[in-house]
Amino acid sequence: MNGAPTPPVNLQAYEALAAERLPRMVYDYYAGGANDEILLRESRTAWDALRIRYRVLRDVSHRDLSVTIEGHRLDWPVIVAPMAFQQMATPEGEVATARATAAAGSGMILSTLSNRTIEDVRAASNGMVWFQLYIYRDRGITAELVRRAERAGCTGLVLTVDTPILGRRERDLLNGFHVPPEFPAPNLGVDMRSTLGAQSDMSSALAQFILGHWDAGIAWQDLAWLQSITSLPIYVKGVVRGDDALLALEHGAAGVIVSNHGGRQLDTAVPTARALGEVADAMAGRGTLLVDGGVRRGTDVLKALAMGAQAVLLGRPILWGLAAGGEAGARRVLQLLRDEVDLAFALAGVRSPAEATRDLLA
Ligand SMILES: Cc1cc2nc3c(=O)[nH]c(=O)nc-3n(C[C@H](O)[C@H](O)[C@H](O)COP(=O)(O)O)c2cc1C
């Protein structure tokens, strides 16, 4: 033994490393969930509860994990979820994430609440970059963000619909969470700080900003409006019911992301591992179907595909990778997960995502 630290052996170990390195306030903002964090915990245990009916003797010596999502070929079926304020994890922020995901043959969704501009992030990746947005009371701000995303070369828009109002995140209240002033929010469309003045309690400031600017009154017809101002495909993120997924398709969405915001909005909502099957059945192969929430193991990805998702979004572990080692850290997190997905495929007798079918689940 030479005393060198053992490299993290799984995604959970990256979280432990990040917890050591990040200021408590930042770690808690990233890690936390709403209220009692019941959904946050169940987001994981719901994947764990599914059992795999693996197949044997199927010659798994060659495996191909690639998928094509709306014309984008990804080397493997994982896309990085939109997550706010990534400069709090590493100085390069979302640009580091863009480089890491492109290098890993994965895709990325950029949050409206990012610290780096749409243009810088898009320029840092030759891979798939979609832009995530909310609908503002002032529709002109939303329209301008859409134009910027289009001009920058983003190829999809993600409309997040589970956040009409910010969830109650008690860790942030206890820590007096605030975004330190050195971190800008250049894609917000409006200046968060000038709108709010100098507040020290930015947790409520963020909630107040959302109350003041994002439109809690949006409804299905606003999806049609969004479609009328862009030719980009729109994915509706935050759906957990089959009937809502059908409404999304009826209103012109290209696809649906089964998500509950990583347990940060409505506590005790249904975990996505339990919602996905219903949504997949309702969509019956129409439109793109993605899922996120608590995916930490290669077997989770296999289970999501078996249930009907075409790819999976990965959230917090990317922040842990960024905190542990910037772009290289995020890259290592993606490589670890990719190796696990490949192993899960091999051991389950699955050679390609197309072979990940519902009968694999017990
Ligand atoms: C720190 C943090 C910030 C987030 N910010 C956004 C956001 O700006 N927009 C959005 O649609 N979802 C946001 N999410 C939700 C993620 O996109 C995703 O749904 C969730 O994190 C997936 O769960 P996981 O972290 O367990 O993988 C955020 C999640 C975290 C942890």
The ligand as a Gaussian input file, in Angstrom:
#p B3LYP/6-31G(d) Opt

LIG

0 1
 C      -28.842000      20.943000      -8.006000
 C      -29.945000      20.624000      -8.979000
 C      -30.414000      21.611000      -9.816000
 C      -31.418000      21.326000     -10.737000
 N      -31.823000      22.299000     -11.599000
 C      -32.738000      22.007000     -12.538000
 C      -33.109000      22.984000     -13.494000
 O      -32.594000      24.098000     -13.496000
 N      -34.055000      22.642000     -14.413000
 C      -34.626000      21.403000     -14.447000
 O      -35.462000      21.134000     -15.302000
 N      -34.282000      20.458000     -13.550000
 C      -33.342000      20.725000     -12.614000
 N      -32.975000      19.749000     -11.723000
 C      -33.564000      18.391000     -11.820000
 C      -32.714000      17.496000     -12.725000
 O      -32.816000      17.907000     -14.064000
 C      -33.163000      16.030000     -12.666000
 O      -34.550000      15.953000     -12.933000
 C      -32.863000      15.333000     -11.349000
 O      -31.737000      15.870000     -10.699000
 C      -32.646000      13.851000     -11.633000
 O      -32.445000      13.148000     -10.485000
 P      -30.999000      12.664000      -9.938000
 O      -30.273000      13.892000      -9.491000
 O      -31.394000      11.778000      -8.807000
 O      -30.268000      11.915000     -11.032000
 C      -31.971000      20.017000     -10.796000
 C      -31.495000      19.034000      -9.931000
 C      -30.478000      19.306000      -9.041000
 C      -29.961000      18.214000      -8.166000

